[in-house]
Amino acid sequence: MSHIENAPLPPAGFRILDLFAGPGGLDVAAHVLGHQITGIEWDKDACATRAAAGMDTFHGDVREYSAALFPHAQVLTGGPPCQTFTVAGHGAGRRALDDVLGYIERLHVAVNTAAAEWQDIDRTWQEISEELREKAAKAEKIKIEKREVEALRSAERKVIKASLQKRGSSPEKIERVLKKLRASRDLDPEDTDLEHLVEQYKSLGAVLDDLKARLEELGDERTGLVLQPLWWVIERSRRPGLKPYEAVVLEQVPAVMPVWEKYAEVLADLGYRTRTQLMHTEAFGVPQTRKRAVLMARLGETDIPAVAETHERYRPRNVPAGSSALTRQTDTLPWGTEGEDLDGTPKEAWVSMETALKKARSIAPHLPDRPAFTVVSNYGTGGDPATRGTRDHDAPSATITGKVSRNRLVHKGTNVDLPDEFGRFTDAEAGVLQTFPVAYPWRGKDRPQQIGNAVPPRLALHVLRQVLEPQLSGKAARARLEQAIAALEQWQPGDPVKVREHGQWEGHPLTGK
């Protein structure tokens, strides 16, 4: 018999509240595992997708809601936007991270103060919130001034260009001068008659640099958003009349791991067992290389083991492309075949784009059936927009981003575009590479951005099962996962639902009103 035939019955479902829910990556995973889930999402396009998929949703800014409004939620999940931390080695990113860690420490001290009442803890949060609001207001004024200076700089550039054209300069020289201006490099001696205009341009550049530095000092509004899940956990744990969440699951880009580790210190003092883990998506059957920082927490004395990888990881190997102008990255070398998955069997090979899309076509035959292809990234390699990374069809995709629709598909090993009908991934295909069901009903505008920002549902299956079903292990856990993965692939949307707005609490199972 297969693992699926021996799969245990699903345990009693949890009621989950998902902050920053996006189009529903974690939601559809929770759904196939048998849990009830409600998301809060501010983006109307993502809400339109959620509604078409039948995902229960409240629209609005998470900061307009509170944990007390959903007293019957048993589990808190979310992935707060944290792009400010992803600027590797950049001073602004480091300062944003330090600011968040400092705020978390202030909350930690408030929670741990022996004589602290709920009012004292809440006062600390209100003080932090007010500081963040003041910073946001100052930043908005500076942004307005920055836009004005940028407009003046643009006008100066046009004047310089018009002056060069009037002098009869060649288009090549005009482009060279404008390029030097954009790069803030000195002009050639022959261009000294432009000195006055250039000095004005540089003066505006100095003002612009100062404004950018002031914005960096003030930080980004997303700095405050990353604090929201922690505050919701604290409120449910310490506010009189409320019960703590039974579990917490949070995920984001690897740069956020220090935040999750600091979160874990606070959660431990609130009675949770925690684990942080850097997860490679291809090691969990996602046909894509992507890394996610995950925080898992469970109330009580049950430890959370690391989520076992079921598939091999792999690393890129650069291969000279011969006469091709492309920079090839053929990712066909696994880290190694050693290691076993969670029930002691050897790990499976990573899943390629070809394998994932072929399975999707067996469910939805209308999807394109392409010849062997290479994906040419929209992004430049090493900062050079002319040199773009590539992935072949028989390897996992590179990270799916909001620009996935701009990636070109060419005949494998060449720079020859596939015919138009095959030249780009469809929304359904991009969703499949993110492990959404092929039938997921993408709606609204900028669907590639929705897809790129989403949690890969298959990764969410592994994490939710690990945290919410600690009684399962070994073959029982594997059987449960295989059953859920099969259900995820075959998932079909039910009846569309209406998105709720703030204040529309009546009849909702999490509000009790």
Secondary structure as the mmCIF struct_conf table of DSSP 4:
data_model
#
loop_
_struct_conf.conf_type_id
_struct_conf.id
_struct_conf.beg_label_comp_id
_struct_conf.beg_label_asym_id
_struct_conf.beg_label_seq_id
_struct_conf.end_label_comp_id
_struct_conf.end_label_asym_id
_struct_conf.end_label_seq_id
TURN_TY1_P TURN_TY1_P1 HIS A 3 ASN A 6
HELX_LH_PP_P HELX_LH_PP_P1 ALA A 7 PHE A 14
STRN STRN1 ARG A 15 LEU A 19
BEND BEND1 PHE A 20 PHE A 20
TURN_TY1_P TURN_TY1_P2 GLY A 22 PRO A 23
BEND BEND2 GLY A 24 GLY A 24
HELX_RH_AL_P HELX_RH_AL_P1 GLY A 25 VAL A 32
TURN_TY1_P TURN_TY1_P3 LEU A 33 GLY A 34
STRN STRN2 GLN A 36 GLU A 41
HELX_RH_AL_P HELX_RH_AL_P2 LYS A 44 ALA A 53
TURN_TY1_P TURN_TY1_P4 GLY A 54 GLY A 54
STRN STRN3 ASP A 56 HIS A 59
BEND BEND3 GLY A 60 GLY A 60
HELX_RH_3T_P HELX_RH_3T_P1 VAL A 62 GLU A 64
HELX_RH_3T_P HELX_RH_3T_P2 ALA A 67 LEU A 69
TURN_TY1_P TURN_TY1_P5 PRO A 71 HIS A 72
STRN STRN4 VAL A 75 GLY A 78
HELX_RH_3T_P HELX_RH_3T_P3 GLN A 83 PHE A 85
BEND BEND4 VAL A 87 VAL A 87
TURN_TY1_P TURN_TY1_P6 ALA A 88 GLY A 89
HELX_RH_AL_P HELX_RH_AL_P3 GLY A 91 ASN A 112
TURN_TY1_P TURN_TY1_P7 ALA A 114 ALA A 115
HELX_RH_AL_P HELX_RH_AL_P4 TRP A 118 LYS A 166
TURN_TY1_P TURN_TY1_P8 ARG A 167 GLY A 168
HELX_RH_AL_P HELX_RH_AL_P5 PRO A 171 ARG A 182
TURN_TY1_P TURN_TY1_P9 ALA A 183 SER A 184
HELX_LH_PP_P HELX_LH_PP_P2 ARG A 185 ASP A 188
HELX_RH_3T_P HELX_RH_3T_P4 PRO A 189 LEU A 194
HELX_RH_AL_P HELX_RH_AL_P6 GLU A 195 LEU A 218
TURN_TY1_P TURN_TY1_P10 GLU A 221 GLU A 221
HELX_RH_AL_P HELX_RH_AL_P7 ARG A 222 LEU A 225
TURN_TY1_P TURN_TY1_P11 VAL A 226 LEU A 227
HELX_RH_AL_P HELX_RH_AL_P8 GLN A 228 ARG A 238
BEND BEND5 ARG A 239 ARG A 239
TURN_TY1_P TURN_TY1_P12 PRO A 240 GLY A 241
BEND BEND6 GLU A 246 GLU A 246
STRN STRN5 ALA A 247 GLN A 252
HELX_RH_3T_P HELX_RH_3T_P5 PRO A 254 VAL A 256
HELX_RH_AL_P HELX_RH_AL_P9 MET A 257 ASP A 269
TURN_TY1_P TURN_TY1_P13 LEU A 270 GLY A 271
STRN STRN6 TYR A 272 HIS A 280
HELX_RH_3T_P HELX_RH_3T_P6 THR A 281 PHE A 284
TURN_TY1_P TURN_TY1_P14 GLY A 285 GLY A 285
BEND BEND7 PRO A 287 PRO A 287
STRN STRN7 GLN A 288 GLN A 288
STRN STRN8 LYS A 291 LEU A 299
BEND BEND8 GLY A 300 GLU A 301
HELX_LH_PP_P HELX_LH_PP_P3 PRO A 305 GLU A 309
STRN STRN9 HIS A 311 HIS A 311
STRN STRN10 TYR A 314 ASN A 318
TURN_TY1_P TURN_TY1_P15 GLY A 322 SER A 323
BEND BEND9 LEU A 326 LEU A 326
STRN STRN11 THR A 327 THR A 327
STRN STRN12 GLN A 329 PRO A 334
BEND BEND10 TRP A 335 TRP A 335
BEND BEND11 THR A 337 THR A 337
STRN STRN13 GLU A 340 GLU A 340
TURN_TY1_P TURN_TY1_P16 LEU A 342 ASP A 343
BEND BEND12 GLY A 344 THR A 345
STRN STRN14 PRO A 346 PRO A 346
HELX_LH_PP_P HELX_LH_PP_P4 LYS A 347 LYS A 347
STRN STRN15 GLU A 348 GLU A 348
HELX_LH_PP_P HELX_LH_PP_P5 ALA A 349 SER A 352
HELX_RH_AL_P HELX_RH_AL_P10 MET A 353 ILE A 363
TURN_TY1_P TURN_TY1_P17 PRO A 365 HIS A 366
BEND BEND13 LEU A 367 LEU A 367
BEND BEND14 ALA A 372 ALA A 372
STRN STRN16 PHE A 373 THR A 381
TURN_TY1_P TURN_TY1_P18 GLY A 382 GLY A 383
STRN STRN17 ASP A 384 ASP A 392
TURN_TY1_P TURN_TY1_P19 HIS A 393 ASP A 394
BEND BEND15 ALA A 395 ALA A 395
HELX_LH_PP_P HELX_LH_PP_P6 PRO A 396 PRO A 396
STRN STRN18 SER A 397 SER A 397
HELX_LH_PP_P HELX_LH_PP_P7 ALA A 398 ILE A 400
TURN_TY1_P TURN_TY1_P20 GLY A 402 LYS A 403
HELX_RH_3T_P HELX_RH_3T_P7 VAL A 404 ARG A 406
STRN STRN19 ARG A 408 HIS A 411
TURN_TY1_P TURN_TY1_P21 LYS A 412 GLY A 413
BEND BEND16 THR A 414 ASN A 415
HELX_LH_PP_P HELX_LH_PP_P8 VAL A 416 VAL A 416
STRN STRN20 ASP A 417 ASP A 417
HELX_LH_PP_P HELX_LH_PP_P9 LEU A 418 PRO A 419
HELX_RH_3T_P HELX_RH_3T_P8 ASP A 420 PHE A 422
BEND BEND17 GLY A 423 ARG A 424
HELX_RH_AL_P HELX_RH_AL_P11 ASP A 427 LEU A 433
TURN_TY1_P TURN_TY1_P22 GLN A 434 THR A 435
TURN_TY1_P TURN_TY1_P23 VAL A 438 ALA A 439
BEND BEND18 GLY A 444 LYS A 445
HELX_RH_AL_P HELX_RH_AL_P12 ARG A 447 ASN A 453
BEND BEND19 ALA A 454 ALA A 454
HELX_LH_PP_P HELX_LH_PP_P10 VAL A 455 PRO A 456
HELX_RH_AL_P HELX_RH_AL_P13 PRO A 457 LEU A 468
TURN_TY1_P TURN_TY1_P24 PRO A 470 GLN A 471
HELX_RH_AL_P HELX_RH_AL_P14 GLY A 474 GLN A 490
BEND BEND20 ASP A 495 ASP A 495
HELX_LH_PP_P HELX_LH_PP_P11 LYS A 498 VAL A 499
STRN STRN21 ARG A 500 GLU A 501
TURN_TY1_P TURN_TY1_P25 HIS A 502 GLY A 503
TURN_TY1_P TURN_TY1_P26 GLU A 506 GLY A 507
TURN_TY1_P TURN_TY1_P27 PRO A 509 GLY A 512
#
